Amino acid sequence: MKIIAKYHNVVVYEYEHEDELAKAVGDQIITLVNSHDEHCLIGLTPWMIPSSIFTYLIQDHQINKTNYKNVKFFHVDELVLNEDKYQHVVNFTDQLKINLFDYINYKNKNIYYPSEHSGDHEYSRYDRTIWQLGCLDLVILNIGNHGELGLNNPTNSNINSLTHVIRLSNDNLAQLKKEQQLKKEQLPEYAITMGIRSIFGAKRIILIANDIETGKIIKEVLNNNYEKPCSLSMLINHHDVSIYVDRSAGKEIRNL
């Protein structure tokens, strides 16, 4: 690991191998969980996040018995799968259950996610639930090729945005098709995403980037040269942001 860039409160860390990046992110989660006798709040998504992070957390739990019973997990994104034609699509809630929750000692009542069958009133209640508990202690997100965080695509990037429905971009659909080996007609049109306001309210934010194009966007945003709207440009003003990148993304950011 090495620090390759700094911008105000943003620090960019580069990792040689994915397992090193996974360990670094996993250790931040484990340290947070171990430091809270009472509940802590973590915002999480499986979307474009290396599965090796979840594998590391599972291995740690098996060996060190890290206790997750008081951790409240808030899903950052969820797919809207309200038609029969989407029956072959695995939603993000189930992905996290399969990839992580089934292997740690979580409590069902501590898993929060925006329901695909809810309306605007329920989405706003999702944000209020976070605020009533305080705020997210940590949120972990990917950075997309257009500077979007999770599924907060550029057209929906607003510092005051709350949990809302978005139309999946062509990039989102291509990635989803690849990940789940879906046919074009099986792809969902919409998803629900936590708004920038609740994400920005987190005590700490970890962003992950693992490709060349994303590295270019990060460099342009940190240099104030990215002219298009994007949620990344808003979060760089947060008081505690760490960006974890692999070599391909890091190559574009070095010598900022």
C-alpha positions, -999 to +999 in steps of 0.1 A: +000+000+000+011+035-007-005+070-006-005+083-042-025+115-038-040+139-012-067+166-016-079+184+015-095+156+035-093+130+007-065+104+007-059+080-022-043+046-014-030+023-041-028-015-036-007-039-057-031-068-054-069-071-049-065-092-018-044-064-002-072-039-010-098-063+004-078-067+036-075-029+040-112-023+036-121-053+057-098-042+085-115-008+086-149-026+091-135-049+117-119-021+137-151-001+136-172-031+148-148-040+176-147-003+188-185-002+194-200-019+224-234-006+213-246-004+177-227+010+148-242+018+114-226+006+081-237+015+046-229-013+022-236-025-013-224-055-034-226-033-065-191-033-081-175-041-048-148-068-048-163-100-034-129-106-018-138-080+009-167-101+020-145-133+019-120-115+042-147-106+067-160-141+068-126-156+074-119-131+101-153-139+118-145-176+117-110-171+132-114-141+155-151-143+162-157-106+154-192-099+167-217-083+143-248-087+165-250-050+172-241-038+137-269-022+117-264-026+080-280-002+056-282-011+019-271+017-003-287+003-035-314-021-045-328-032-078-365-028-086-377-063-097-414-059-097-422-079-128-421-117-135-396-112-163-370-102-137-373-136-118-338-146-129-322-114-115-306-117-080-313-085-060-286-068-039-303-078-007-299-115-016-264-110-029-252-096+004-270-124+023-253-150+001-219-133+001-217-122+037-246-123+061-251-161+059-216-165+074-216-139+103-237-135+134-259-106+123-295-100+134-323-099+109-338-068+126-305-050+120-306-053+082-322-023+065-330-019+029-354+003+008-382-019-005-388-021-042-425-020-035-424+012-015-433+048-026-417+081-019-430+082+016-413+050+025-381+061+008-380+092+029-386+071+060-355+051+051-334+082+054-351+093+086-343+059+102-306+066+096-309+101+111-329+089+141-301+064+149-275+092+145-257+087+111-238+061+092-205+054+109-190+041+077-202+038+041-184+018+014-191+025-023-176+020-057-168+048-081-182+044-115-167+054-149-186+087-148-178+097-112-211+082-099-211+066-064-231+034-063-261+040-085-262+078-079-257+085-116-248+120-128-284+130-137-295+123-101-265+139-083-277+164-058-261+171-025-296+172-009-310+141-026-326+115-005-334+078-012-350+077-046-357+056-077-333+060-107-333+046-142-303+023-147-277+037-171-264+018-201-232+012-182-251-001-152-271-025-175-240-037-192-223-045-159-254-062-145-258-083-177-221-093-174-222-101-137-254-121-137-252-135-173-286-121-181-304-117-215-312-081-226-349-087-220-343-098-184-325-066-174-344-044-149-350-007-158-349+008-123-331+007-090-334+025-056-304+043-043-296+061-010-293+098-017-261+119-014-275+136+017-274+105+038-241+093+023-225+127+029-238+126+065-216+095+072-187+099+097-164+082+072-166+072+036-145+046+017-146+047-021-132+019-043-120+021-079-104-007-099-101+003-135-083+028-157-113+049-167-123+055-131-087+065-123-089+092-150-122+105-135-107+106-100-077+126-112-098+151-131-122+156-102-093+161-077-077+185-101-110+204-105-109+196-143-140+175-145-168+197-158-197+173-159-220+168-128-210+138-107-215+127-071-178+122-066-172+159-069-195+165-040-181+139-017-145+152-020-156+180+003-165+155+030-144+156+062-131+120+060-129+103+026-105+075+016-102+062-019-088+027-023-076+019-059-058-009-077-028-004-099-048+003-131-067+031-115-036+043-095-015+046-127-038+074-138-038+092-104-001+092-096+017+125-098-015+144-093 
